Amino acid sequence: MADVVFSSWKDEIIDNRGKAPGELVQAKGLDLPVDYDREAEIKGFMGWDGLVLRDPGVNVVDMVRAYLAAIQGESCGKCVPCRVGTKVMLDVMDRIVDGRGRMRDLDLLRRLGDFIKEGSKCTVGQTGTKPVLDAIEYFRGDFEEVIKGKKKVPRRGYQVKLTAPCMSACPSHLDIPTYVEYIKEGKFEESLGVIREGTCLPGALGRVCIRPCEENCRRANIDEPLSIKYLKRFVADYEIEKRHTPAITPPSEKKEDKVAVIGAGPAGLSCAYYLALKGYPVTIFERFPESGGMAAWGIPDYRLPRDILCREVEIVQSMGVEIRYGVQVGKDITLEEIFQQGYKALFIGVGAQGSTSMRVEGEDAGYEGFIPGVTYLLDVNMGKDPYPEGKRVVVVGGGNVAIDCVRSSFRVGKKDVNLFYRRSRKEMPADDVEIHDAEEEEVRFNYLCVPTKIIAKEGKVVGVECIRMELGEPDESGRRRPVPIPGSEFYADTDIVIPAIGQSVDLSFLEEKDGIETTKWGTISVDEETLETSKEGVFSAGDCVTGPDVLVRAAGNGKRAADKIDQYLTGMAVSSTEDEKLENVVASVKVYDSQEEIGIIGGRERKQLQMLPPKERKWTFEEVEKGFSVPDAMKEADRCLRCYRIGLVATDG
């Protein structure tokens, strides 16, 4: 990071005031961006772990006043130290910046800060006074000068962000502590309302999200992370079980500008939903007969029941979104024709529904029994056995698609199911929970081996030639590179080979005259800040931009795109919102510290979902997990530490 004037971040005191350039000490424990946006630099930052100044012109006294105002504004009021204490501290600071301060106020602020830090029930108070105390200790002279001189300090504007480790890690930035707190209090509809502010797919994400929030849960520093994903599922399921009508506030005004969306997957549905909430008429063009994209056609029913996804699509449609099924853009209608029909903006949200080549001999020969993973799952999810003749299965790959293929194979009647992966289990990118469940279902895992040739007789797969591997030096992914072992070749009998090593995006619907630039990776090129393509009025997000990625990120970026399209159609400059800029700041600073000593006694075990026994579930497409009961959900929610953090950015010295 750039040179700092002062930093107390994580109690590492860097004080460069008055030092010559050659004497400056660098702050090691903080990665604070230099730029706030394309026009402003970050001159100071106050947050949960201290105070950082880059510009000596920043007025620390006013910065403290503004930070306390932010803390007081976010205090939930459920404990006296935070509710009352921060109000008193703010009153004192208001008096100081107005030129009416008293010297004894500094000792009062210090005593109150210590009291709030030690006595608050959640981290709004526990961490909120930390940078204030640092400022008083290391900038006491600035405070004394203002008080003694009875100076009025100009009140500046600052950017303030409420975050939490789980919120910062979530691609949709859901307000997780609030929706969990509502569950703890038995306010399930209110909880779901908070979730729907960030995603229109709570039931789907409550089942198949990869849980980056849980990987950044401070509760893990004590015992086990909170079951955030399944709590989301709980409130979504509760609404269905109680037959409640979703409490969604309709838009206050209807807009005239029509918006078209290509693809009814997670990105497209999210973009359409949040545009509809803003009052726009939206039409989705979907080539399949059903919505959901890869969530519907690539995730088996035992993980994500079709009726759950269908209900969430119905909620999107209830907002006035029209979905035209069986319409293939590029064949049935072109981009040019879409605009000719009066649409003022277009969002492209197609998924990665193609398969990556294994580059082995025989895979392009058209053998019966050679079925790409995405195609295999598509057939399975349409209720078909992809290859009834085949009884022995070899799936090649280590991601979630590969795991879905092996687990689905049992469920369509295959009894000999194998997975071949070129690295070890440790390097597998699939969700560890899914790997564990597949192991319980007796999938045979063959690690450190890879096919080299597909063997066929009379046009049908009968086996694969393989070679064993060993792990060498790390590659660009950070994982150790698999290296073939000479002389270790072997043969495996099989009549079905399923490559599931990667997915690709099909952009054949784009024509050169459309003027939409693509990347060397075969994805759509967009401005990362605005999600705009090279063609005016056309925006894009999801797998067609990132390459194959997870559902939660596609959904989150679909929502972001709705905001950008709204900016575009209302004549505003299309740019990052203040909230997005602040998200980037706190993500760089890093909200979660896995080494933090929290000082709380653990031992409260994480609630687990009940699952069907392996020998029973491996043959059925019924959902294998049963959701939380009301008591279990409330008990699990009670484990939340409510780890809110507040960051304040100074861009105006």
N, C-alpha and C positions, 0 to 999 in steps of 0.2 A: 504494500500500500504506500501512498505518498507520505512524505514527512508529516509528523504530527507535532503540534506545539505542546500538547499535554494529553496524556491518556492514563486513566485509572482502570482500564478494562480488565476484568478478572483479577483485580488487585495487583496487576503489574503496573507500577508507577513509572511512567515515562514523562519527565519534565524537561522539555527543551527550551523553556523560556530564557531568553538572554544568551543562549549558546551560539557559538560560531558554527558555520556550516560543517566544518570537519569534526565537531564535537557532538553532532546530533545522534541521538539514540533511536533506533527503529523499534516500533511496537510489533512484537512477534505474534501475540495471541489474538489479533483482530484483523479481519479482512474487510475493511470498510471501503466501499467503492469511492472513487474520486468524483465521478460525475453522478449527479442526481438524475439529470436528463440531458438532452442535447444542448441545453442552454445554460444550465446552472450546475455549479459544483457543490459538493457537500462540505460545509465549513465547520460543522460541529454535529455531534450526535450524543444524545443522552438515552440511556436504556438500562435494562435490568442488571447489567454487569458493570456499569460505571459511566464515565464521562470521557468524551474524546473531542479535542479541539484541533482543527487544522489551521484556522485563521485567528490570529491574536485579536482581530477586530470584533469577534463575536462577544457579545455582552453576556457573561455567565450569569449575572444576577437576574437579568430578564429571562434567560433560558430556564433557570430554576423555577421562576414564577410560572412560566408556560408549562413546564413539565408537571408541576404540582396541580395545575388546572386540569391537565390531562388525566392524572391519577384520580383526582376527585371526581371527574366526570365518568370514569369507568368503575368507581367503587360500587359494588352491588348493594352495600348498606346492611349486610347481614352480620357484620361484626363491628363493635364499637371502635376499636383502634383505627381501622382504616376509614370508616365512615366519618367519625368525628375528628380523628386526629389529622387526616389530610385536609379537612375543611379548615381547621385552626391554622395549619401550616400555610395553606393558601391565603388565608386572611392576613397572616403575618407578612407574607411576601408581597401581597398587594399593597400593604402599608409601606413596606420598604421601598418599592419601586415608585411609589407616589411621593417619596421624600419625607415620610413621616415615621421612619423606622427608629428603633431604639437599640442601643448596643446589646442590651440583655436579650433582644429578639434572637440573636445568633445562638445563644445557649439554649433558648427555648426550642428553636428549630432542631438543634442537635438532640435534645432530650426526647422531643416528640418523634423524631425520625427513628431513634433507637427503639422507642416504645412500639411504634407501628410495625417496624421490621420484625420484632420478636413476638408481637402479640396478635398479628393478623392471621386469619384462617386460610387465606389463599395468597397466591403470589402477586396479586395486584399490590397489596400492602407489603408483603414480605420482600419484594425486590424493588418496589416503587420508590422507596426513600434512599436506596443505595447511592445513586448518582447525586442526589441532593446532599447527602452527608459528605460525599467526596468533594463536591463543589465548595461546601462551607469550610472543609479542612484545608484544601489546597488553594483556594481563592479567597480566603478570609479577608485579605487586604482589599479586594474589590468590594466586598460587602461593607466593610468598615468605611471605606471612602464614600460610598453612597450614603450611608447612615449619618456619618459625621458631617458631611457637606449638605445634608438634607436635599440631595439631588433627586430630581425626577428622572427616572430611566425610561426612555422611549420604548413602548411596547411593540415588539416585532411580531411578524407572522411566522409560524413554524408548521411543518408537516408532521402529523402525529399518526402512529400506527399501533392498533391493538392487535396482538398476535399471540401465538402459543406454539410450542414445538410441534404439536400435531397439526395445527392450522397451517403453519408455514410449509410443512411437508406435503400437505394435501394439494394435488393439482387443481382442485376446485376451490380450495381455501375455505372449506366449510367452517362455520363457527362451532367447532366440536365441543368445547367445554360447555357452551350454553345448551346445546341440544342434549348433551349427556346429563347436565344438571336438571333439565326438565324431566327426563326419565326418572331420575332419582326422586323427584318430587311427585311422580305419578301424573305429570302433565304431558301425556303422550302425543296429543294432537298438536300442542304447542311445539314439541320437539320436532315433529315432522314438518311443521311450518318453517322452522329455522333451516332444516335440511333442504327444503325445496327452494329456499332463497339461493342456494348454490348449485343444486342439481335437480333435474326432473326425473331422475332414474334411481330413486332411493332403494327400491326393492331389488333392482338388478345389482347395483353397487354393493348393497348389503349382503350379496352372495358371492360376487366374483371379483371385487376390488382386490388389488394386490397389497393393500394396507400400508402404504408408506407412513401414514399417521401413526400406526402402532409401532413401527420401527423407530419412531421419534417420540415415543411416549415416556415421560419422566418416571412413570410408575415402574418401568422396567429397571430403573436404577435401584429399586427397593425390592421388588419380587418379580412380578410379571406385568407386561403391558396390558392396558385396558383393552377389552374386546370391543373396540370402536365400531368395526365393521358390522358385527352381529347386533349391536345395539341399534344401528341404523336399520338393519333388516327388521328388528323387532317392531319399531314404530310403524314401518311400512306395512308389515303383516297385520299389526293390530288394527289399522284402519280398515283393512279388507275384512278381517274377522268380525269386526263390529259393524260392518256395512256403513261406515261413515262416508259422507260425501266429502271429497277433498276440499279443504278450506283455502281456496285460492282467490285472491282479490282480482277481479277483472280490471282491465285497463281503464283509466279515467277518461281517455279519449281514443277515438278510432282514427288511425292515419289512413291516408289515401294511397301512399306509395306501396306498390306490391313488391314482394320479395320472393324469389325462387330459390329453392334449395335442391341440390342434387345429392341424393342418397339419404335414406331413412335409417341410417345407423346412429350410434351414440352422438357423433358430432352433429349430424344433420338434425336429429330430433332436438338436441339441446339448443342449437341455434334457432330453430323454428319456434320452440317453446318460449324462449326469452324475448324473441322479436314479437311474438303474439302478446306477451304480457305488456309490451310497450305499445300495443295497439295496431301493429302492422298486419295486413292480410298476407299470409304466407302459404305457398304451395310447394310441397315436396314431390319431386319426381323420383320414383323408386322402380328399379327394373324387376325386382322380385315381387311375388304376390303377397309379401308380408313385410312388416317393418322390423327393424332391429339390427340389420346388417350382420356383421360377424358375431354380434351378441346373440342373434337368433340362429344363424346358420353355422356358426363356428363353435358355439358353446353348448354341450349336450344338456338335455333336460334334467338329468340327475344333479347338475350343478345350478342351472338356471331354468326353472320350469317356464314353459312357453306362456302359460296364463299370466304369470307375474309380469313378463315383458309386455304382453298384449294389453294388460290393464294400464300400464304406464304410457303406452302409445295412445290408448283411448283418452287418457287425461290430456295429453298433448293436443289431440284432435278436439277435445272439448273446449279448448281455448280458441277454436276457429281455424286451426291449421288444416288445410286440405292435403291429403296424400293421394297422389295418382299412381296406382300400382301398375306394373307391367309396362312401364314406359322406360325404354332404354335410350338415354341421351346419346346422341351421335348416330343413332339409327332411326328411332321414331320421332325425334325432335333434336334440332341442333341448338347450340348456345345462341346463335344469331336469331333463330326463330323464337327462342324464349324471350329475348329482349324485344323482338317485334310484337310480342303479345302484351306489351305494356309493363313488364317487370322492370323496376328501377335499380335493382341490385340483385346479385346472384351469389350464393354461397355454395362452394363445392366441398362436399364432405364424404367422398367415396372411401371405402375401406380397402385394406390390402387383402384381396380375395384371390390372388394368384399364388403360385408356388415357386420356390427357388430351386434351380436345378442342382442335383448332387454331382453332376459332371462325372458320371461313371458309365462304363460301357453297357449298352443295352437299355438305358432308360428312355431313349427316344425311339425305340423300335416298335412301340405300340402294343406291347405284350399285354394279354389279358392278365389281370391280377396285379398290375403295376398301377397304383392309384395315388396321386398326390394327396397329402394330408388334408388340405382344405376341401378338395373334392370329396374325399372320404367322409369327412364330417358333415358336409352339405347333404350327402345322400342319407346319412344316419339321421340327421335332424329333420329330414323330410319323410322319415318313417320307413326307409328302405335299407335292405342289406346291400351294401355296395358291390359285393361279389359273392353271391350265394355258393358258388362252387368251391370257393376257398375256405379252408378250415384252419390253416396255420398262418400266423401273421408275424411279420417283422416290420416294426416301425423304426425309422432311422431319424434320430434327433433327440434334443434334450430340453426343449421348451414346453410351454403349456399345451401347444397344439399337439405335440408328440404324446404327452400324457393323456390328453383327451382322446386321442386315437386308440391308445392301448386299452384304456378303461372302457371306451365305447365298444371295442371289439368283443369283449366278453358279453356285452349287453345285446349284441346282434347274433350271439350264438357261437362265436369262435372260442375254442377251448385251449388252443396252443398259442399264447400271445407273448411276444418278445419285443424288447426295446434295445436297440443298439445305439450306443453313444460313444463318441470318439474321445471324450475326456472321462474323468472320474465323477462320482456322485457329487463331490464337493463343488465342482465347477458347473453343474447343471443349472441353467437359468430358470427352469420351471419353479413355480411356487413350491416350497418345501412341504407344505401341507398336502398338495396334490401328489407329490412324489410319495409321501408317506402312505397316503390312501391307496395309491396304486400298488405299493409293496404289500399292503395288507390284503389286497385283492389278488395277490399271487401272480402279478405280472413278473416275467423273468427279465431282469435287468442285466444287460451284457455291456460292461463298461470297457473303455479303452480298446475299441475296435470299430472298424468302419467298412462298409461294402466297397468293393472295387469293380464288381461285375454282376449284372443280373443274368441269371441262367434260365433259359426257357426251352421247352420242347413243344413242337407243334403250335407255336405262338402263345404258349401259356407259361407263366412263371412257375419254376419248380425249385428254385433255390437262389442263393447268393454266395458269391465268393467274397471273402473278407480278409482283412489283415489286422493284426493287433498293433496297438499304439503304445508309446510311452510319452510322458510329459517332459517337454524341454523348457526353454526359456519363455517368459511371459510374452504374449503378443500385444497388439494395440488395445485389446479389450482388458488387459491386465491379468488374463488367465494364462496359465502355462500352455504353450503351443503343443498340440499332439504331433508326434513324430512316428512314422511307420517303423516297425521292427522287422528288419530283413529276415526272411525265412519263417515268419510267423503266420503265413497264410492258412486259412481254414475255410471249410465249406459248411453252409447251413441250409437244411431243407426248409422250404416254405413255398406256399402257393399264392401268398399276398405280400407284396412289398409296398410300404407306405413311406415315401420321403416326407419328412416334416422338419426340415432343417431351416426353413425360413419362408416368408411370404413376400409377395411383390404386389405393386399397385398397377392396375391396368388403366392407362390414360389414353387408350385408343379413341375415346369419344372426343378428344380434343383435336381440332383441325388447325393447320398452320395459320389460317386466316383469323382464328379466334384471338391470336396474339397473346397467348398465355405461356410464359416461359417455364421450362422445366429444368430440373437439375441433372447432373451426370448420374445420379442414383435413380433416376426415373420417377421423381416426385415433383410436385408443383412448387415452384419457387415463390416464396412470399416474403414480405417485409416482416421480420420477427416481431416488431413492435405493433404494427397495425393489421397484420394478417391480410394485407392487400396483395393481389397478384399484379402482374405487369399490365393487366387490362383494367381500365377504370371501371369501378362498380362491381368488380368480381373479387370475392374474398374466399379464402380457403383455410381449412384446419383439419386435423385428424390424421389418419394413417397416410392419406394422399400427400401430406406435407412432411410428416415426421418419418415415414416408413412404418412398418408394423409396430404398433405400440399398444399400450394398455387402454382398456375402456375408460377408466377414470380420467386419463389425460385427454382423450378425444372429446369426452363430454365437457370437460372444463374449458377446452379451447373452443368448442362450439359455442359455449356461453360467452366467452370473450369476443368471438366474432360477431355475436348479436350486438354487443355494445359498439363495436367498430362500425357496423353497418348503420346503426342508429346515428352515430356521429356523421357519417357520410351523407345520409339522407336528410339530416336536419341542417346541413350546410356548415357543420363545425369542421375544424381541422381534425383529421383522423390521426390520433396519437394515443400514447399510453395515458391511462387515467392516473390520477394521483395515487389511488390505491395500488395500481400495478407498479408504479415507481417505488412505492414504499415496500411492496412485497419483494421487489428485487433487492432492496437495501437489506431487509432483515434476513433474506435467504443467504446473502453474502456474509453477513455478520455471523450467521448460524445461531438459531434459537435453541437448539438442543445440544447438550453436552453430556455424552454418555459416561464421562468420568466424574460428573458432579456428585458430590456427597450431599445427599438430601437431608439426612439426619432424622429420618422417620422410621420407626420400627415396622418391618414388613410382615409377611406371613399370611396375607389375605390372598388366597388362591384365586386365580382367574376362572370365571365360570366358563364351562365348555358346553358346546351343543351336543345333544344326544345324536348318535349316528346308528344307522342300521348296521347289524353285524356284517363283516366283510363277505362271508359266504352267501349271505342273503342279498346284499345290495349289488354285488357284481353282476347279477343277471337281470337287474331291473333299471328302467329309466325313471322310476319314481325318485323324488328328491331324497337324497341320502341323509340329509341333516334335518333335524327338527329344531325349530327356533326356540328362543328363550321363553320361559313362562314369565308372567308378570313379576312374581317375587324374585326370580333369578335376574331378570333385567334390572330391577331396581337395586338389588344388591351389587350387581356388577357396576352399575352407574355410580354407586356410592364409593367405589374405589378411586374415582377420578380426583386428582389433586388440584384441579382448576388452575392450570399452570399459565395463566395469562401473563404476557409481557407487554410493556408499553415502550415504544421507541419514539424519539423526537428528533427530527432532522432540521438543522439550521442551514439554509442556503443563502440567507441575507445577513451579511456581517453587520 
